[in-house]
Amino acid sequence: MSIEVRNISKKFGGFAVINDVSFTAGTGELLALLGPSGSGKTTLLRVIAGLETADAGAVLFHGEDATDAGVRERRVGFVFQHYALFRHMTVFENVAFGLKVRPRKVRPAKAEIAEKVGQLLRLVQLERFAGHFPSQLSGGQRQRVALARALAVEPKVLLLDEPFGALDAKVRRDLRQWLRRLHDELHITSVFVTHDQEEALEVADRVVVMNNGGIEQEGTPDEIYHRPASPFMYEFLGNVNLFHGRVEDGNLHVGALALPVPPDASAGWRNACAYIRPHQFGLSRQRKGSNQFRARVESINQAGPVARLMLVTEWASTLNVEVPNAEFLALALARGEDVFVEPRELKVFPSGGTGGA
């Protein structure tokens, strides 16, 4: 069951929350809507669900126009950030609720409902909590109950709005791995909203990045992380170092450093910015080439698999660098020492522009 969003626009008052957005989630795909707060991603998810009405555009499920269909007709499963469980009902009753309130003609028998709920609780690994109330569960367990309740009505598609946003970091990591495994088992077309870049890149088959009500970039996690299409993408997805300079003779000049600009860069550029991620540098004790610059080690953090260094360049800019711990130990650097830095990969954009090279 594919989901196609076609030229959707939505305003609240005079403010455009969504501006002419189009994308498709393929059958069986797990797609992430990623973006900062206020980018329009939750409103767009609610439009897909039928909880909000778009001002323009269409929503299609498997090629059929569902724009004017109600929530029940669309048969979507919706999981909210804050669970929205019924506090006075047990886990079993919460999961069974959507089945029990169906019209009498299509309502399953009690035995069938009990069997279905039992299957779902086993699926989300909560079968021994069937008689518990939500207040007796952890946040991660409540979210799994909410997911089981959404799946109980056998939805055509599953929509999740910041499903792990209210949980602590370790529980979020565990649950997103669990969600990925569950999706691989069920293969239900799913769209989930998140502002957590790591979550989207780890869980999703494909990511749609939103910014100011529009789509900034879409692609696989590998594509959007390693081939960002704009300065916003570089700054939004992970840490990045920014070098401002002037373009002359095919080089970006930053202080005494000359960084080669890729040949497809615009000849009309005068000022530009180079974006370099912390792991895209090489360090050495001795100068090994003209493409290096000197920097002083300001601080060192060796916690984790990489050493994180804060350096101060010879033109007095702060630089964040990450190197594998084994490499750092071989260098034997200490605070206050000088080191030579080589940019190994960079992306150049004209200052104030959106194109890049």
N, C-alpha and C positions, 0 to 999 in steps of 0.2 A: 504494500500500500504506500504509494509515493505521496508526498506533500509538495504542492507547488504554490509558492507565494508570488503573485504577479502584480507588480506595480502598486503595491500597497502604500497608501498615505493616510496619516491620521494626525489631526490637530486637537489640542485641548485649548479652548479659547482661541487666541491668535497664534499660539505656539505650535510649530510643527514638530511633533514627537517622532513621527516616521515620515520619511520623504521618498516616495517612489522606490520602494524596496522590492527586489525580485530575487528569488533563489529557489532551488528544488532540493528536497531531501529524498533520495532514492529509496526504493523499497528495501526494507531491512537495514537501513543506514542509521547510525547514531551520529547525529549532527549537533554541534554545539553552537549556540548563539553567544558570542563572547564580546564583552565591551565594558567600558567604565560605566559608573552610575550615571543615569540620565541619557544614555545613548539610544534608548528606545527598544531594547531587547525584550523586556518583560511585557511591554504594551504589545509588541509584535506577537509574542507567544499567546497572549490573551485574544488577539484577533484571530489567530489560527484556531484557537479553542472555541471561538464563538462567544467569549465572555466580553469582548469589546467589538464594536462595529467600526469598520474602516470607513473613511470618507471617500476613498477611491481605491480601485484595484479589486483583485479577486483572489480567493483561496480555493484551490482544487485538490481533492483527494482522489488519487489514481485517475486523474484526467476528468473527473466529474466536478462541476462547479458546486462548491458548498458555501459560497459567500452568504447566501440568504438563509442557510439552514441553521436551526437552533443547536444548542449544545448537545441535547439528547440525540438529535438526528445525526450529528457528526460522529458520535461514538468515539470520543476521545477520552483517554485516561489522563487526569491532571493531578500532579503531585506538587503541593505547595511547600514553600520554604519552612513554614512553621507547623507542618504536619496536618493541622486542621482536623485532628481526631476528635471524636465524641468522648468527652471525659467520663460520662456516666455509663458508657458501654465498655464491655470487655474487648480484648483483642479480637476474639472470634466474632463478636457482634459488629465491630467496626468493619471488618473485612466483608462480612455477609450483608452489610447494609444496602449496598447498591443492588444486590440480587433480590432482597426482600421487598424493596419499594417498586419493583417493576410492576407494570399493569398485570392484573390477575391472569390474563390470557397467555402471557409469555413468562410468568413467574415460575421458576423451577420449584419442584417439590422440596420439602424440608430435608429429606434424605440427600437429595442431589446437591442442595446448598451446603449441607454439612460436609459432603465429600469434596466439593469444590474448594471450600475454605480450608479444609485439611490439607489438600494438595498445595495450595498457595502458601500456607504457613510452613510447610516442609520446604518449599522452594526458597522462601526467604529465611529459613533456618530459625523459625520461632514457634514450632509446633508445641513445645512444652510451656509456652506462655499464653496459650489460648484463653485461659480464664483470668488473666491479669488485666488490670485497668491501665490506661496510658500513664498515670502518675507513678506506677510501679516499674516503669521501663526507663532505660537510658535514652538519650537523644537519638543515638544510632538505631536502637531498636524501634523507637517510635517512627522513624523515617522509613524503616523497612515495612512496618505495618501500613503506613500510608501508601507505599508502593504496592503492597499486596492488595489493598482496597481498590486502587486504581486498576489493577489487572483483573480483578474479580469479574468485572462487567464485560470482559473480553473486548477491550477497545481495539479499534482499527489502528490507532496511533497512540503513542505515549508522549505526553508533554510534561516536562519537569522544570519548575521555576526555582532556581537557586536551591536545589534539593539538599545540599550539604552546607549551606551558608551559616546555619545556626549551630554548627557542631565545632568541636575543637579540632586542631590540626591533625592529630593522629587518627581520630575517628573518621575525619574526612578522607584521609588517605586510604584507610581500610575500606570504607564504603564505596569509594569510586572504583577501586579494584574489583570489589564485589559486583558493582553495577555493570562493569565491563563484561565480567564472566556471565552474569545473568542475561545480558543482552545477546551475547554470543550463543546462549542456549535457546532463547526465545525468538530472536530475529524479528522483533517488532520494531517498525519504523519509529524512531524516537528523536525528539528535539529537546535539548535541555539548555537552559539559560544559566550563565555563570559569569562572574567578573574575575574569576581565578584562572590566570593564564595556564598555570601548571596543570590544573584540573582538566581544562579543555584539551590541552596538548596530549595528556596521558590517556584520556577516556575516549575521545571522539574519533570517528572515521574521517570526518571533515569538519572544518571550523569556518563559520561566517563571523567576521569581526565587524562590529558596528561602531560607529562614531558619529555623534551629532545627528542621529536619525537616519543615517545612510550606511551603506556597506563600504567599508574601507578596503577589505580584501577577503577573499574566500579561497579555500584550498585545503589540502591535507595538512595535518600538523607539521610535517616535515617542510612542506612548501612555505607555509606562512612564517615559520621560525627562521629557516635558512635563506629564504628569498623574500624579505619584507619589501612591499611595493612603495612605501612612503615613510617619511620621517616619523609620523605617528606610530606606524607599526613597529619600527625599531625601538621607540621609546616605551611603547606599551608592553611589548613582549620581552620581558627580561631586562637585566641591567645592560647599559650601553655607555660607552665613552664618546664624547662629542668633541671634534676638533674643528674649530672655525679658522678659515684662512682665505687666501686669495688664489685664483687660478691663473697661472702663467706658464707658457711653454709646456703644456701637458702635465703640470704638477700642481698639487695643492700645497701652498707654502704656509706652514704653521710655525711661527718663530723661525728658527734656523733649519727646521725640518722641511724636506720636500717629499711629499707623498705622491706617487704616480697616480694620475687620474685615468681610469679606463678609457680606451680610445673612442668609445661610442658616446663619451660625454659631450655636451653641447659646447661648440666653439664660442658661443656667446656668453658663457659664464664668466663672471668676474670674481664673485665671492661664493664660497661653497662651504659645506659642512661634511666631514667624514664621520661615519658612525662605525665604531669598532667595539665588539663585545669583549668582556674581560678575559675570556679564554683565547682570544685571537691575537695574542702577543707572544713573542719569544723573548726570554731574558738571558743575558750573559754577563759575565764578570768583565770581559774585555770587549772593546769595540770590534765588530767583525764586518762592518759594511757601512756605506754612506746612508743607508735607509734606517739607521738606528739613531736614537737620541738618549741623552743621559737623564736619569731621574734619581731622586733620593727616596729611600724606603722610609715611609712615615709611620706605618703600623703593619702588624702581621697577625693574621688569625689562621691557625692551623687546624681548627676543629673541623672534622669531616674529611672527605676524600681529597679535597683540594685545599691548597693554601691560598688565602685571600689577602692580597697586599694592597695597601693604599700608598701610592707613589706621588711625589711632587715633581713635575717636569722642570726642565731647565728654563722654561718660560713661565713657571709659577702656576701651572694648572694642576688640579688634582686628577689622578688617574687610578681606576680600579682594575686590578689585574688578578687573574686566577691561574694557577699552575698546579699540576699534579704534585702531591706531597713528596713523591720520590724525587722529582726534578728539583723541588725547592730545597730538599735536604742536601742534594748534590751541590747546589749553589752555595749553601751555608750562609745565607744572607742574614743580616741583623739590622735592627732599626738604626737609622742614621747613615747607613752605607749607601754608596752610589751603585747603580746597576744600569746596564745598557738595554734599551727596550726596542724591539723590532715589531712594527705592525705587520701581521701576516695576512690578514684579510680585512677589507674595509669596503664600505658602500658610501658613495659620494652623491650628495644632493645639492642642487643650487640653493643658496640661502634664500629663504622665503618661498621656495618652490616646492612642488610635489614630485617632479620627475627625478630620476636618479641614474647613476651609472655604476 
